[in-house]
Amino acid sequence: MKLNFLDSFDFFTGVPDSLLNPLCSYLYNRFGISDRHIVAANEGNAVGLAAGYHLATGKVPVVYLQNSGEGNIINPVASLMNDRVYGIPCLFIIGWRGEPGVHDEPQHVYQGMVTCQLLKDMDIAYFVVEKDTSEAALAEQMEVFRALFARGKQAALVVRKGALQYDGPKLHYENAFPLTREEIVRRVAAAAGEDVIVSTTGKASRELFEYRTATDDTHARDFLTVGSMGHASSIALAVALYQPGRRVWCLDGDGAALMHLGAMPVLGSRQPGNLIHVLINNQCHETVGGMPTVANAADLPAIARASGYKTVLRAENADELAAALERLKAAPCPAFLEVMSNSGARADLGRPTIPAMENKQHFMEYLQKNNE
Ligand SMILES: Cc1ncc(C[n+]2csc(CCOP(=O)(O)OP(=O)(O)O)c2C)c(N)n1
């Protein structure tokens, strides 16, 4: 389905998704990153921006998200946008990962099952878009939606895999940092030795998994946070607090860390003396197509410092990374290391072959065994 029906909307905000890549390219070409297209920290943040846009202009905003982000919109939709509160119209465009009957990764299976039910529960009318949805059918549906918007209601297009089509140039973002994320993951994992690692959502976890396989190592020391984007550092914090005898590393991404940035002062407030938070900053959501984050406009080490981390380091290349990892061996914790990365990734990167449930079991057994 072509995207020209969106030409009449002029404010977009959201968090990218691979199923929405054609939409992301359309937005990047039409607006770049600007006041008319804001890449939000999380989907709830996007709802707030959308509400403000409507208050200021009276017009209907568009919020795009992967269905994983439905949870993040529930509070501001129910308690702000809903027509029993302020009645703020909004068009949601939702990538439907884990649609029943379509094979997908474990983190998407349940979310995929409840995607439409959650919309019903939230009183958001929805229409499922597929590859062969005709322009006429969509136009008719948009008329129905416009009537709902006029009554202060919200509506959603739920987008099936492969349904969107955009013929313009593909979204492309790159930066000039020499290290790839995969190289950083490998070097950090090597430096962590026998310590445990909690890794973030997306390709960083996949690269860590492949590194363990390639080095014939166990996967049991790694907890792969395949879903729940932005929560890896909180998981790592509680593991560190309740496993005080071991060192815990968190491998984070800039998009993920920004998504729930409040986790950093929470972490700092507990002062875990055994936690190292490594943030791989490629300044974009590389895993889902490379839409830039706001990481290039934020001083993440300064945020770490202000959040109470005792050691704060930054590395831009292999030598600086080696020196930082050496320093971290004896540095006071909690420690924070920002490593700048380019936006490259291997085209043939695999996915974890161990089921999520087994990953959890092996990780917990590992923690228990070494406590005895
Ligand atoms: C709540 C939520 N919203 C969106 C997604 C889709 N998603 C998966 S990975 C990812 C990008 C992560 O970006 P970053 O942390 O910077 O890591 P990178 O992919 O650049 O290594 C996104 C947006 C998700 N999994 N969960």
The ligand as a MOL file (V3000), in Angstrom:
LIG
                    3D

  0  0  0     0  0            999 V3000
M  V30 BEGIN CTAB
M  V30 COUNTS 26 27 0 0 0
M  V30 BEGIN ATOM
M  V30 1 C 8.9510 -0.5530 23.1310 0
M  V30 2 C 9.6470 -0.8650 21.8660 0
M  V30 3 N 9.6190 0.0150 20.8640 0
M  V30 4 C 10.2640 -0.2500 19.6890 0
M  V30 5 C 10.9110 -1.4360 19.5210 0
M  V30 6 C 11.5950 -1.7740 18.1980 0
M  V30 7 N 13.0360 -1.7690 18.3260 0 CHG=1
M  V30 8 C 13.7830 -2.8880 18.4880 0
M  V30 9 S 15.4150 -2.6060 18.5520 0
M  V30 10 C 15.1730 -0.9510 18.3450 0
M  V30 11 C 16.3310 0.0030 18.2120 0
M  V30 12 C 17.2360 0.0060 19.3760 0
M  V30 13 O 18.1120 1.0930 19.2150 0
M  V30 14 P 19.4670 1.1640 20.0330 0
M  V30 15 O 19.2140 0.8580 21.4510 0
M  V30 16 O 20.1060 2.4540 19.7230 0
M  V30 17 O 20.3000 -0.0430 19.4540 0
M  V30 18 P 20.8720 -0.3070 17.9720 0
M  V30 19 O 19.7870 -1.0500 17.2440 0
M  V30 20 O 21.2080 1.0080 17.3370 0
M  V30 21 O 22.0750 -1.1400 18.2260 0
M  V30 22 C 13.8110 -0.6440 18.2450 0
M  V30 23 C 13.2560 0.7220 18.0710 0
M  V30 24 C 10.9130 -2.3260 20.6020 0
M  V30 25 N 11.5480 -3.5010 20.5450 0
M  V30 26 N 10.2800 -2.0170 21.7420 0
M  V30 END ATOM
M  V30 BEGIN BOND
M  V30 1 1 1 2
M  V30 2 1 2 3
M  V30 3 2 2 26
M  V30 4 2 3 4
M  V30 5 1 4 5
M  V30 6 1 5 6
M  V30 7 2 5 24
M  V30 8 1 6 7
M  V30 9 2 7 8
M  V30 10 1 7 22
M  V30 11 1 8 9
M  V30 12 1 9 10
M  V30 13 1 10 11
M  V30 14 2 10 22
M  V30 15 1 11 12
M  V30 16 1 12 13
M  V30 17 1 13 14
M  V30 18 2 14 15
M  V30 19 1 14 16
M  V30 20 1 14 17
M  V30 21 1 17 18
M  V30 22 2 18 19
M  V30 23 1 18 20
M  V30 24 1 18 21
M  V30 25 1 22 23
M  V30 26 1 24 25
M  V30 27 1 24 26
M  V30 END BOND
M  V30 END CTAB
M  END
